[in-house]
Every structure is written in structure tokens, then in C-alpha cells.
Amino acid sequence: MGMPFDFYSHYELVKKQPDEFRPSDMDDSLLPAQIVIDPIDELYKEENQLQRTVNFGVCRTPGGRIFQSFFSAKEHNDENTGNWIMITMSDDDGNSFVNKVAVNPPNFSNTRVFEGVFWLDPMGRMWFFYVQTYRRMDGREGVWYIRCDKPDAKHLQFTNPKRLCDGIISAPPVVLSDGRWAFTSYLHHPSAFHGDFHNDFNTTDIIWMPEKIGISVHISHDKGDSFETIASGIKFPYATFYENCLVEKKDGTLWILIRGMNCTGQTFSSDGGFTWSPATVNGNLPLPNSHFTIGRLSSGNILLVANYKANMFSYYIGRNNLTALISTDDGVTWGEHCLLLDPREGSEQPAFHEADNGFIYISYGRAPQIAGESLLAVITEDDILAGKLVNPKSRLKITTGRSTGMKRLEYYPQLVAIAQKHGIEL
């Protein structure tokens, strides 16, 4: 594998602008989102969705109800103002889904909501975390949540939106062995979504917090009533987007894996998350620059879902070959036990939930540039260990929704050409 791309060596730091030059409406992103139960507006119909991006979340309740989410827009770019998050729900084990809860930004004209992470806590309450920001990205962002204490009820009720911290969330909390709840957030370099990458960078729209760029760790001692930040600014030189997942090793060490530029970063804490080792490249996981998810199963093994190919070449074109992998040695080695979930181009943004019925529910999407679909895989740990479906009730490539109003973007032919060049299914 070649050397990863060192983002911070390549780009100069953006200079901070005086606060008085900031837009007067920038703090609209600190207002709560609008939560709409059972939305019926024409805006949310699939034929009116020009984009559809699956969030990092799926949840199956003890009663068998499945929740999934995506964010969409009536514009071709759902990563901008004017979008919304839709929580969908299935009461027939994923065979059909209905729009159940819309999370609208506080102001469609200048704020947006994105991501979306489900978590079923030990008390059976369903949390839905999401991110809210001014315009495309404002350098501050913000992790918010709503919570449904009875997710199997006929009529769902959610708490009011609450802001937890600055940053972006990409994985659910983890219950640590000492009883604390922990989750991570991150802030990336502002130009990762602006300027050199998108030619739309305006420094007056950025709240400059260089000390927070990187990953932060948050802890709750009171079952989620409050969270405190115990570490921040954990950096990895080969990251543009600091998407990451937290795992507790069997010896109590905390381990964070980080999305990198054609590599995977890792950092460790031996004091409960207060201090962290310098982040380095994990040579056993040369994953592409795309979202992955990792977590411990009830068996004690660790599950990773990622765009993955054995013997990957450097700068692997990676949003395809979505694969579930199991490590039986606490995350040291990978590749012996894996199950290909979806080989097609655009298979991305995975999240998983291990349900109490013995199945693992994996949510993912096919990119808006390719298909604009939401999908599920329902499998067991034995399927992954065997490298094939051995449970007759396991299923792959379950389409749960589609943006039927989507139009192909201008660079779609380039994506097709690249996929064909590398023998990747479309």
C-alpha cells in the first residue's frame, strides 16, 4: 500500500475572521429542529426526492419494530441547506417501511440536518442522534438528540431536541465495562467541505476552533442525563473526515478507529478516555476513504462492516464490495471470516444493530449519484463466520426505499467508466 495522503501538510490553515464579520443569522443552527410525527407533506414523497443519502443508523426494538433513516432534499445536493432527515419504520421485519418522523432544520434557508444515529440503550429507550449546522458546514456543527422511551408503542412520542456538544457524530454510544456511557464526536478541518474541495469556502461562515479539530470523547455517569467532554482535539494526519468508532478492548483499553485517506487510523487510551496515544496507521486495515462501522457483538467477537477487498491495492476505488468481517482475536487480525453483502458500486454508509432475536441488521445505501436507495441486510454471526448465508431466514440487498425523483448528476458517466475499468458491478 502506498503512503496515505497527508491532508494537513498539503493545505494551509485557514485564518480566523473577526467575530463581527460573521453572518447575523449564524446562530439559527443553535435553535431546535422541527420534529414532525407521521409527516404527510408532498415534500417527503419519494417522487419529490432528488437526492437520498442513508444515515449511519438502524435499530430493531424488542417488539420487532425496525427503524432506519436517511436525509434528502428537493435539490440535487442534499448536503446543503433545505434538506431534512426522515426516520422510517417497519412493523413487518423490513418488508415495507413508512415515513414516520421528519426532522426538519430550524430554518430551511440557512441551516441543515444530517447524519442520524440510532441507539437502543440498556433501558430500552431509543435515542436518535443527528447533526445540525449553519449552511453546508460552519466549523462548529452540533450533535443533537431526540429520544423515544417507548419505541414499540402505537403512538410514538419523542423528547424535545437537545444539543449535546459541538461536532459531528458517526457511531452510537458504547456502554463501558465500568458502567459509563461513552460516545465520540469530531470536527474536521473547515476546508474539507469548502474551498479547495468545493470552491465555495467563505471564511466569514466559519466558527474557527482549531483546538477542537479532530475527535472528542464524551462520557455520561448518569445514564445519559448529562454528558461531559473528557478529551478533544485527537488528530490523525491522514484524515479529512474524522468519522470514527469507539470499541473497548477486552483488557479495558479504549480503541478508536478513524477513517483515513486510503488507510485507517487508530488511537488508544489506557486511562478511561482522558488521554490518548498519537494516532497511527493500522496496517491490518487498509480501508478506502469511506465510512465504516465497528463494534463488539454479544459473543465477544468484533464486527466490522466496510468497503473491503482482500489484498487491496493502493488508492482502492472503495464505495463497493460492502463486506461484513469478524475478528475473533479482539481486532488484531481481519479477513479470515467475511461475508460479501453487496458488490455493487455506490454501496456505502453502513451501520449495524445486533438484535435480541439473534440477527444482525445492517443498514446501508447506494449513493445518490448511483441509485439513491436505502437497503438492509439481515444476517447472523454464523453467516459471516461461514462466509455464506447458512441461516434460511438471512437476507441480502433488501431495498427499503428509493429516491424516484433523482436525476443522474453530470459526472455519472465517469463513475460508470471507473467501475467498468475495475470490474465492479453497477
Secondary structure, DSSP 8 states (H G I E B T S, - for coil): ------HHHHS-------GGGS-TTGGGGGS--EEEES---GGGSGGG-SEEEEEEEEEE-TTS-EEEEEEEESSS-SSSTTEEEEEEEESSTTS--EEEEEEE-S-TTTEEEEEEEEEE-TTS-EEEEEEEEESS--S-B-EEEEEES-TTSSS------EEEESBB--S--EE-TTS-EEEEEEE--GGGSSTTTTS---GGG----GGG-EEEEEEESSTTS--EEEEEEE--TT-SS--EEEEE-TTS-EEEEEE-SSSEEEEEESSSSSS----EE-TT----SS--EEEE-TTS-EEEEEE--TT--TT---SS-EEEEEESSTTS--SSEEEEEE-STTEEEEEEEE-TTS-EEEEEEE-TTTT-EEEEEEE-HHHHHHTS--STT-EEEEEEEE-TT----TTHHHHHHHHHHTT---
